């Protein structure tokens, strides 16, 4: 199976770019839903691919946010042991 180049490409971008791309993908999905409703879309593969890429964008964004939170957290951790 070939490695997913879309996922490796989006991991190089920052969170603001990911959020902008997520907004664009929602607009694309909206347009595809209209195309399906009007019968202009012959195959659902384009719709499924758009949904998959949107999910991948959300996953990478979540990872970046969690990583940023984790990097800031050590300063806030307790320094004394508790029983």
C-alpha positions as CSV (number, residue, x, y, z in Angstrom):
1,X,0.0,0.0,0.0
2,X,1.3,3.4,-0.9
3,X,2.1,5.9,1.8
4,X,-0.5,8.7,2.1
5,X,1.2,11.8,0.8
6,X,-1.7,14.0,1.7
7,X,-1.2,13.3,5.4
8,X,2.6,13.7,5.3
9,X,2.1,17.0,3.4
10,X,-0.3,18.5,5.9
11,X,1.9,17.7,8.9
12,X,4.4,20.2,7.7
13,X,1.9,23.1,8.0
14,X,1.0,25.2,11.1
15,X,-2.3,25.2,12.9
16,X,-3.6,28.4,11.3
17,X,-3.1,26.9,7.8
18,X,-4.9,23.7,8.9
19,X,-7.9,25.7,10.2
20,X,-8.1,27.7,7.0
21,X,-7.9,24.4,5.0
22,X,-10.6,22.9,7.1
23,X,-12.9,25.8,6.3
24,X,-12.2,25.3,2.6
25,X,-13.0,21.6,2.8
26,X,-16.3,22.3,4.5
27,X,-17.3,24.5,1.6
28,X,-16.2,21.8,-0.8
29,X,-18.3,19.2,1.0
30,X,-21.3,21.5,0.9
31,X,-20.9,21.9,-2.9
32,X,-20.5,18.2,-3.4
33,X,-23.7,17.6,-1.3
34,X,-25.6,19.9,-3.6
35,X,-24.1,18.1,-6.7
36,X,-25.3,14.8,-5.3
37,X,-28.7,16.2,-4.6
38,X,-29.1,17.6,-8.1
39,X,-27.7,14.4,-9.7
40,X,-24.6,16.2,-11.1
41,X,-22.2,13.8,-9.3
42,X,-21.9,10.4,-10.9
43,X,-19.5,8.8,-8.4
44,X,-19.4,9.2,-4.7
45,X,-15.6,8.6,-4.6
46,X,-14.9,12.4,-4.8
47,X,-17.3,13.0,-1.9
48,X,-15.7,10.2,0.2
49,X,-12.2,11.5,-0.5
50,X,-13.2,15.0,0.6
51,X,-14.7,13.6,3.9
52,X,-11.5,11.5,4.5
53,X,-9.2,14.4,3.9
54,X,-11.3,16.6,6.2
55,X,-11.0,14.0,8.9
56,X,-7.2,13.8,8.4
57,X,-7.0,17.6,8.7
58,X,-8.9,17.5,12.0
59,X,-6.7,14.7,13.3
60,X,-3.4,16.5,12.5
61,X,-4.8,19.8,13.9
62,X,-5.7,17.9,17.1
63,X,-2.2,16.4,17.3
64,X,-0.6,19.8,16.9
65,X,-2.8,21.3,19.6
66,X,-2.1,18.5,22.0
67,X,1.6,18.7,21.4
68,X,1.6,22.4,22.1
69,X,-0.3,21.9,25.3
70,X,2.0,19.1,26.3
71,X,5.1,21.4,25.7
72,X,3.6,24.1,27.9
73,X,2.4,21.7,30.7
74,X,5.8,20.8,32.4
75,X,6.0,24.3,33.9
76,X,2.6,23.9,35.4
77,X,3.2,20.4,36.9
78,X,3.6,19.8,40.6
79,X,7.2,19.7,41.9
80,X,6.4,17.9,45.2
81,X,5.5,14.3,45.6
82,X,2.1,13.4,46.8
83,X,1.1,10.2,48.6
